[in-house]
Amino acid sequence: MKVKISQRAASLAPSLTLAISAKAKQLRAAGQDVIGFGAGEPDFDTPQPIKDAAIAALQDGFTKYTPASGIPELKEAIVEKFQRDNGLNYSSSQIIVSCGGKHACYNIMMALCDAGDEVIIPAPYWLSYPEMVKLAGGNPVILETTDATQFKVTPDQLEAAITDKTRLFILNSPSNPTGTVYSPEEIKALGDVCVSRGILILSDEIYEHLVYGDAVHRSVASFSPEHQDHTILTHGLAKAWSMTGWRLGFMAAPEPIAKAINAIQSHSTSNPTSFAQKGGVEALRGSQDHLKSWLPEFDRRRRFAHEQLASMPGVSCVNAQGAFYLFPNISATGLSSSVFCERLLEEAQVAAVPGIAFGSDAYLRISYATSMENLEKGMERMARFVSSLQG
């Protein structure tokens, strides 16, 4: 029997981050000492009180269906989080709890995009954004940025890209893959363009709590009621609480959009895992003291990795201000990002993600969400590999 795959599925590019992580695990299983700089997840364990809350929920028999958009207790905790951290007021009916931040973004595309609608995405971008737009029948419109401008899109660029088909602008700060953090003034300027042109903003703020030095995170929704009305804010517990496998994301949106997404979720995944949601309540309402040790350690790794990368011949690197990624420019080596990463893995046993996956072939993504021991070993190997290319 000849199987016909839908055009929407056939057009998708597989996730290179997951592919690189899988290849690294395969090589490790075969006995190779591979250093992984590919995974976008903290190496710290989920804080114990969060695990305890989920265990207690299991023991109490909290294992049945919940409302599709999340349990009331967790939605109220999210409302409190937005008020406490961002000065934003939402009702619980505007909150949707999803099966991860990725799921929240996907639901937004499905709720807002019709065939031919355009979604503006600055590059480098998180690799799933354009694919989600395609799945929803829309057209991704890519705005190129480079390390020369710290990977920031300007209001003039955004204004010039808007057409009568533009539906959505995606803003991700702190950024995956670059670690870029827009200043509050820059965020407001981009938000002003969207408000004046009647364009919705998907503001992906999942790395909100992971900022370093003088960098400041401010949500685009916080500048005025009009900015909030034009913003769908996505977030999740994966990064700042090290809960990647728990699959708990959340979003806040204007009421009609939240209602549409609730309907979509009710017919697709239904509710996120019941007992995981109880852990989510503890994550948001409990102590945040874990960040007092995590942030300095991430910062130490960031500074070390940046110093090492910047000293390698043929490599330049803008230092990140947030998240846990660096995005070095390797164009001077003469290799494409795919070839560079393939050879780096095969010849030096170091796994990194090619920049082409994020729309920028002159770069690669390094995650420093790993131990200093691994960073030191991996950077030494990468330095030797890069030096070998010079000869």
C-alpha positions in Angstrom: 0.0 0.0 0.0 1.3 3.4 -0.9 1.0 5.8 2.0 0.3 9.5 1.3 1.7 12.0 3.8 -0.1 15.3 4.2 1.6 18.3 2.7 1.7 20.0 6.1 3.6 17.1 7.6 5.9 16.6 4.6 6.9 20.3 4.7 8.2 20.2 8.3 11.9 20.3 9.2 12.7 17.8 12.0 13.9 19.4 15.3 17.7 19.5 15.0 18.1 20.1 18.7 16.4 16.8 19.5 18.3 15.1 16.7 21.6 16.3 18.0 20.8 15.2 21.6 19.7 11.8 20.3 22.9 11.3 18.3 25.0 12.3 21.3 23.1 9.8 23.5 23.6 7.1 20.8 27.4 7.7 20.7 27.6 7.7 24.5 25.7 4.3 24.6 28.4 3.1 22.2 31.1 4.0 24.7 32.2 7.4 23.4 32.8 10.2 25.8 30.6 12.8 24.2 30.2 16.3 25.7 26.7 17.6 25.0 26.2 21.3 24.4 22.9 20.7 22.6 20.2 20.2 25.1 18.1 23.2 26.2 17.4 22.1 29.7 19.1 22.9 33.1 21.3 20.2 34.5 20.0 21.0 38.0 17.3 18.7 39.5 13.7 19.9 40.0 13.6 21.4 43.5 12.5 18.8 46.1 9.4 20.6 47.4 7.9 20.6 43.8 8.6 16.8 43.5 7.1 16.3 47.0 3.9 18.1 45.9 3.5 15.8 42.9 4.2 12.7 45.0 1.6 13.8 47.5 -0.9 14.3 44.7 -0.3 10.8 43.5 -0.7 9.3 46.9 -3.9 11.3 47.4 -5.3 9.8 44.2 -5.2 13.0 42.2 -4.8 11.0 39.0 -8.0 11.7 37.0 -9.0 14.2 34.3 -8.9 17.9 35.2 -10.4 20.8 33.3 -8.8 21.0 29.8 -7.2 24.4 30.5 -5.8 23.4 33.9 -6.9 23.1 37.5 -8.3 26.3 39.2 -5.6 26.3 41.8 -2.8 26.4 39.3 -4.5 29.0 37.2 -4.8 31.2 40.2 -1.2 30.7 41.0 -0.3 31.8 37.5 -2.5 34.9 37.9 -0.6 35.6 41.1 2.7 35.1 39.3 1.9 37.7 36.6 0.8 40.2 39.2 3.8 39.6 41.4 6.5 39.4 38.8 5.2 41.6 35.9 2.6 43.9 37.4 -0.1 42.4 35.1 -3.7 41.7 36.0 -5.4 38.7 34.5 -8.5 36.7 35.4 -8.2 33.0 35.6 -10.4 32.7 32.5 -7.6 34.3 30.5 -5.1 31.6 31.6 -4.5 28.3 29.8 -2.2 25.6 31.2 -0.7 23.5 28.5 1.5 20.5 28.0 4.7 22.6 27.9 5.6 26.0 26.5 5.9 24.6 23.0 2.3 23.4 23.2 1.2 26.9 24.3 2.9 28.4 21.2 1.4 25.8 18.9 -2.1 26.4 20.2 -1.7 30.1 19.6 -0.8 29.5 15.9 -3.8 27.1 15.5 -6.2 29.7 17.1 -5.0 32.7 15.1 -3.7 31.7 11.7 -5.7 31.0 8.6 -4.3 30.0 5.2 -2.0 32.8 3.9 -1.8 34.7 7.2 1.7 36.0 7.9 3.7 35.7 11.2 6.8 37.9 11.6 9.7 36.1 13.2 13.1 37.6 13.9 16.0 35.3 13.1 17.8 33.7 14.8 14.6 32.1 16.1 13.6 29.2 18.2 13.5 26.5 15.5 9.9 25.5 16.2 8.3 28.9 15.5 8.3 28.7 11.7 7.2 25.1 11.6 4.2 25.8 13.9 3.2 28.6 11.6 3.3 26.3 8.6 1.3 23.6 10.4 -1.4 26.2 11.0 -1.4 27.1 7.3 0.3 30.5 7.7 3.5 31.9 6.2 6.5 32.7 8.3 8.1 36.1 7.5 11.7 36.1 8.7 13.5 39.3 9.8 17.2 38.8 9.6 19.5 40.0 12.4 23.2 39.4 13.1 25.7 39.6 15.9 26.6 43.1 14.7 23.3 44.4 16.2 23.3 41.9 19.1 20.6 39.9 17.2 18.0 42.6 17.8 15.2 43.5 15.4 14.5 47.2 15.1 11.1 49.0 15.1 11.8 50.1 11.5 12.5 46.6 10.4 9.2 45.4 12.0 7.2 48.3 10.6 8.6 47.6 7.1 7.6 43.9 7.3 4.0 44.4 8.2 1.5 43.9 5.4 -2.3 43.5 5.3 -1.8 39.8 5.8 0.3 40.2 9.0 -1.4 38.5 12.0 1.3 38.1 14.6 4.8 39.2 15.6 6.8 36.8 17.7 9.0 38.3 20.4 11.3 36.1 22.5 13.4 37.8 25.2 15.5 36.5 26.8 16.2 34.6 23.5 16.7 31.1 22.5 19.2 30.6 20.7 21.2 33.8 21.2 20.7 34.8 24.9 19.8 38.3 23.8 17.7 40.4 26.2 15.9 43.5 24.8 16.0 46.5 27.1 12.7 47.8 28.4 12.9 50.7 26.0 13.5 48.4 23.0 10.6 46.2 24.1 8.3 49.1 24.3 9.3 50.5 20.9 8.5 47.1 19.3 5.2 46.9 21.2 4.3 50.5 20.1 4.6 49.4 16.5 2.3 46.5 17.0 -0.3 48.5 18.9 -0.3 51.3 16.3 -0.7 48.7 13.4 -3.2 46.5 15.2 -0.8 43.5 15.2 -0.9 40.8 17.9 2.3 39.9 19.8 3.3 36.4 20.9 5.7 37.2 23.7 7.6 34.1 24.7 9.0 34.8 28.2 9.9 31.4 29.4 13.5 32.5 30.2 12.3 35.5 32.2 14.1 34.6 35.4 17.4 33.7 33.8 19.1 37.1 33.2 22.6 38.2 34.1 24.6 41.4 34.8 22.7 44.6 34.1 20.1 43.0 31.9 16.5 43.6 32.9 13.5 41.6 31.7 10.2 43.5 31.2 7.1 42.1 29.6 5.8 43.9 26.5 2.3 43.5 28.0 3.2 45.7 31.0 3.6 49.1 29.3 -0.1 49.9 29.0 -3.6 48.3 28.8 -3.3 48.6 25.0 0.0 46.7 25.0 -1.6 44.0 27.2 -4.6 43.7 24.9 -2.3 43.1 21.9 -0.2 40.5 23.7 -0.5 36.7 24.1 2.1 35.9 26.8 3.6 32.4 26.9 5.6 30.9 29.7 6.4 27.6 31.3 8.1 25.8 34.2 10.7 24.0 32.2 13.6 26.4 32.5 13.7 28.4 35.7 12.3 25.4 37.7 14.1 22.6 35.8 10.9 20.9 35.0 11.4 20.1 31.3 10.0 16.6 31.5 6.9 17.7 33.5 5.4 19.3 30.4 3.8 22.3 32.0 3.5 25.5 30.1 1.0 28.3 30.5 -0.2 31.4 28.7 -2.3 34.6 29.3 -4.3 36.1 26.5 -7.2 38.4 25.8 -10.5 36.6 26.7 -11.6 35.7 23.1 -8.2 34.1 22.3 -8.1 32.2 25.5 -11.6 30.8 24.9 -10.6 29.7 21.4 -7.4 28.0 22.6 -9.3 26.3 25.4 -11.6 24.8 22.7 -8.6 23.6 20.6 -7.0 22.0 23.6 -10.1 20.3 24.7 -10.2 18.5 21.3 -6.5 17.7 21.2 -4.5 17.0 24.3 -7.2 17.8 26.8 -5.7 18.6 30.3 -2.0 18.5 31.3 -1.1 15.7 33.6 -3.1 16.0 36.8 -0.4 15.4 39.5 2.2 17.5 37.6 -0.1 20.5 37.9 0.0 20.1 41.7 3.8 20.3 41.4 3.3 23.4 39.3 1.3 25.1 42.1 4.2 24.5 44.5 6.7 25.8 41.8 4.9 29.1 41.5 3.8 29.6 45.1 6.6 28.0 47.0 10.2 29.2 47.7 12.2 30.6 44.8 15.4 30.2 46.7 16.9 27.7 44.2 17.5 30.6 41.8 19.9 32.1 44.3 22.3 29.3 43.6 21.4 28.5 40.0 21.8 32.0 38.6 25.3 32.6 39.9 26.4 29.2 38.6 24.8 29.8 35.2 26.5 33.2 35.1 29.9 31.6 36.0 29.5 29.1 33.1 28.3 31.8 30.7 31.4 34.0 31.4 33.8 31.1 31.1 32.3 29.7 27.9 32.2 33.1 26.3 35.8 33.8 27.2 36.8 30.4 25.7 34.8 30.9 22.5 36.1 34.4 21.9 39.7 33.2 22.1 39.3 30.6 19.4 40.7 31.5 16.0 38.0 32.0 13.4 35.3 32.3 16.1 33.6 35.5 17.5 30.9 35.6 20.0 28.5 38.2 21.5 28.1 37.5 25.2 24.6 36.4 26.2 22.6 38.4 28.7 20.0 35.7 29.4 18.8 32.1 29.0 21.7 29.6 28.9 22.9 29.7 25.4 25.8 31.3 23.4 25.6 31.8 19.7 29.1 32.0 18.3 29.8 33.1 14.7 31.9 30.4 13.0 31.7 31.8 9.4 35.4 32.6 9.3 36.2 28.9 9.5 34.7 28.5 6.0 32.4 25.7 7.1 28.6 25.7 7.1 27.1 25.3 10.5 25.9 21.8 9.7 29.3 20.6 8.5 31.0 22.3 11.4 28.8 20.6 14.0 29.0 17.2 12.2 32.8 17.3 12.2 32.9 18.7 15.8 30.9 15.7 17.0 32.8 13.1 14.9 36.3 14.5 15.4 36.1 16.1 18.9 33.1 14.3 20.5 31.4 17.6 21.2 27.7 18.0 20.3 26.4 21.5 19.4 23.4 22.6 17.3 24.0 24.1 13.8 22.8 27.7 13.5 20.9 26.8 10.3 18.3 25.2 12.5 17.6 28.7 13.9 17.7 30.4 10.6 21.3 31.6 10.7 23.9 29.4 9.1 26.9 31.4 10.1 26.5 30.4 13.8 26.0 27.5 16.1 24.3 27.2 19.5 26.1 26.2 22.6 24.1 25.4 25.7 26.0 26.0 29.0 23.4 24.3 31.0 25.9 21.6 31.9 28.6 21.2 34.6 31.8 23.3 34.6 33.7 20.0 34.3 31.9 19.3 31.0 32.3 22.9 29.8 36.0 22.9 30.5 36.5 19.6 28.7 34.2 20.5 25.8 35.7 23.9 25.3 39.2 22.5 25.3 38.2 19.9 22.6 36.4 22.5 20.5 39.5 24.8 20.7 41.7 22.0 19.4 39.2 21.3 16.6 39.0 24.9 15.5 42.8 25.2 15.6 43.0 22.2 13.3 40.9 24.0 10.7 43.5 26.8 10.5 46.2 24.5 9.2 
